[in-house]
Amino acid sequence: MSEYTVSLAQMDLHIGDPEYNFALAERFMQEAVRRQSDLVVFPELWHSAYALAQARQFACAIAAGPSTQGSFARFAGLAQIYRTAVAGSLLEEAAGHIYNTMVLYDAQGQLQAHYRKLHLVPMLDEPRYLQAGDSLQQVRVGPHQAGLAICYDLRFPEMFRRYALEGCQCILLSAEWPHPRGEHWRILLRTRAIENQCFVFACNRVGASDGISFCGNSAVIDPWGNALVEGQEEEGLFTATCDLNRVAEIRANIPVLQGRRPDIYG
């Protein structure tokens, strides 16, 4: 299977209101099923928004599936009910720490991967409330390999090059990327796709919380840097069907990864 249909759920989140956010997510899932989506990507911390001061209230343990309690299990339940894979980040509690953790549940609601945000945002006091992760994470997307990333990670090119060198054909990215750095978002998405010759599936939020407004522009970017679909600043579901086999073709035609000189620059 080379064709893969991805929907990006660009949500106007209500901070500290998981019930509202879950109800909104379910409406997006219903529409994604109608569009025959293989995967729905949600924004960063989509169940609680950026309620970091109440992080311990909203955080819970990762669930392997929908049979347990908590926000991760409910997320798995959405995948199981609608028979569609889901990805997005939520607040995780583990060993006394709170993490910003991206998960992917398959269409049966089973956990396939989890990734804890590596790069915490000093401007938003994330290191005060959250523990940073310590490893990268890949996951199967159909027969292809994807790397997981969250928001601020986008500014660290070494991470995405590592994924490309390890064979990833696409990147799944959840974000709450704010104004006035919207142009950075748009440029960096295209840059990561072009320099690593991969697809980028990036879901951002819209709306405002605590005086911060978010720029949306969720997008599916192909390995040439073209947007197959791109939102603006309105809430909505944005869907694109990708031919993931194009990654191998482009990497063969322009062999950038093989032309690297790590003997010179590391």
N, C-alpha and C positions, 0 to 999 in steps of 0.2 A: 504494500500500500504506500504509494508516494504522495497521493493527494490527501491533505489533512485540513479539516475545517476548524478554525479557531474563532471563538467569540470573546470579545473583551467587554466586561461588564463595568462600564464607566459610571460610577455611582456617586450621588450626592449624599454622603454619609451623615448620620446624626451622631454626634460625639456622645459616648457613654450610653447609647441606646441600642443594645444588641437586638432587641425584639424588632424594632423598626428596620434595622439593617438586614436581619434575616428575612423578614417579609419581602423586602425589596429584592434581595438576592433570589428568592424563590420565583418572583415574577420574571426576573431575567432568565432563570433556568427554563421556565416554561417557553419563553420565546426562543431561547437557544435550541431547545429540542425541535421546535417547529422549523428552524433553519438547518436541522440535521448536523449540528455541531458535534465534533469529536471531543472538544475540550472547551471549557469556559474558564477564563482567567479573571480573577477578582483583584481589586486594589490591595495595597498594603493595609494591614490592620482593619480590614473592612468590617469586622463584626463590632468593633468598639470605637473606631477612629482613634485619633491621637490623644486618648485619655490616659496619658502616661502616669499622672499623679494618682490615678486609681488603678494602676496596672495590676496590682495583686487582686483586686476585686474581679477583674475580667479574665485573668490568666487561669489556665488549667493545664493538665497533662495532655500530651498528644494521645489520641485514640487510634487504634489500629483499624477501626471500622465504626459503624454506626450503633453498635450494641451497648455502648457505655454512655455515661453522662458527660456534659460539657460541650463547649463550642466546637471543638474539633470533631466530636462524634456527630453533632448536628450537621456540620459541613459534609462529613462522610455520608450522612443520610440524604442530603440533597443529591449527591452523585448517585447513590443507589436508587432513589425514587425515580429520578429522571434518566437513569441509564446513560449518563454523560460524565466524563472525567472533569474534575474541577481542580483548580490551583489558586492559591492566594495565601496571604500571611495573616496570622492571628497571634495573640499573646500566649506564650507557653510558660508554665511553671515547672521547673525540674530542679531537684536537689537544692531548693531554697533560692534559686535564681529565676529571673524573669527574662525570657528571650522573645525577640520578634522573629517568628518562625514561619517560613513558607512551607506548605505541604502540597502534595499532589495525591488525590484519591482517584482511583480508576472508576470505570463505569459501574462496577459492582460495589463501590464504596470502600474499597480496601486501600490502605495506605501504601503508596509506592515509594515515597521519598519525603524527607523533611530536611530543610536547610535553615540554619540559624544565621541571621544577618551578621555578616563579618564586620562591616564598617558602620559604626554608630555615629550619629550626626551631633557634633559638639554644639552647633548653633541652636539645636532644639533640646539640649540637655539629655539626650538619650543615654549617655554614659552614667548619668545620675540614677536612672531608673532601670536600665537594661544591662544584661550581660552580653558581651559580644560572642558570636560563634567562633569556632576554631577550625572549620573545614569547609571545603566546597562540596557540592552535591550534584550528581547527575541522575537522570531518570529516563526511562524509555518513553518515547512519544510515538506510538505505533511501532514501526520497526527501526525508528531513528532515535538518536541520543540527544537529550536536551540538558543544558545547565540551568541551575536556578539562581536567581539574584533578586535583591530587594533595594529599590529606590537609590539611596546614596552610593550603593555599590557601583552604579553606572559611571561614577567619576574615576574608577580605578581600573585602567585598561589591562593591567597584568592579569586580573582575575578572568577576564573574558578571553584573553589570549590563551590562558591555561586550558580553558574549556575547549577552545578550537583545536589546540594541539593534542588534546585527548580524544578528539573525534566528534565533538558535539556539532550537530547541524543546525541547532536552534537554541535560543535563550528564552526562558520564561521570566518575566520581570514584573513584580507588583510594586506599586509606588503610591506615595502621597507627596507628589512633587509640587512645590508652591510657586506662585508668583513672587518676585518678578523674574524668576529664572526659567521661564517657560521656553525661551529660545535655546537655552543650554540643553534642556530636555530633548527638544526636537533634533538638535544637531548631534548630540551624543548618541541618541538611538541610531541614527544613520551611520555615524562613525563606527560604532561597535559592529554594526552589520557589515559595512564595507571592509573594514580592516581585518575582520575574521571570516569573511565570506560565508555568512550564516544568516538565517532568519532570526528576527527579534520579535517576540510577542510581548508587548509592553502595555500593561493596564494601569492607568493613573485614575485618581478621583477628581471630582469637581466639587464646587461649593466652597464653604468657608467654615472654619472652626477656630474659636479663641482668637479671632482677629486675623487669622491666616487664610488667604484664599488660594485655591489649588487650580492648576492650569489645564487639567484634562489632557487633550491631545494624545489619548491612547492610540496605539498604532501597531499594525503588523508591517514590518519592514523586511524587504527581501534582500538577498545578498548583494545586489547592485545598489542598495540604498534607496530603492523606490518604496513608497508607501502603498501597499495593496489596499489598505483601508486606514483611515485616520479620522478620529473624532476632533471636535473643537472644544468648546467649553460647556456643552450641554450634556445632560445625563442621557445615556443611551447604550444600546448594545451594538457593537461594531464587529462585523463578521467578514472573514476572508478565507478562501480556500487556497492552500499553498501546495505547490509541487516540490516536496522536500528533496527529490532527486536532483534538483537544479544545483544544490550545494556541491555535490561531487563533480558535476560538469564544470561549474565555474572554477572550482579549485584546481581542476585538471587543466583548464584553458589558461588560467593565470596563476601559476603555482607559487603564490606568495609565501605560504607556510614552509614550503621546501627551500625557498630562497633565503630564509633567515640566516644571519651570521652570529649565532650565540657565542662562537669562539671569540668574537670581537667585543660585543656589547652585553653578553651575559643572557 
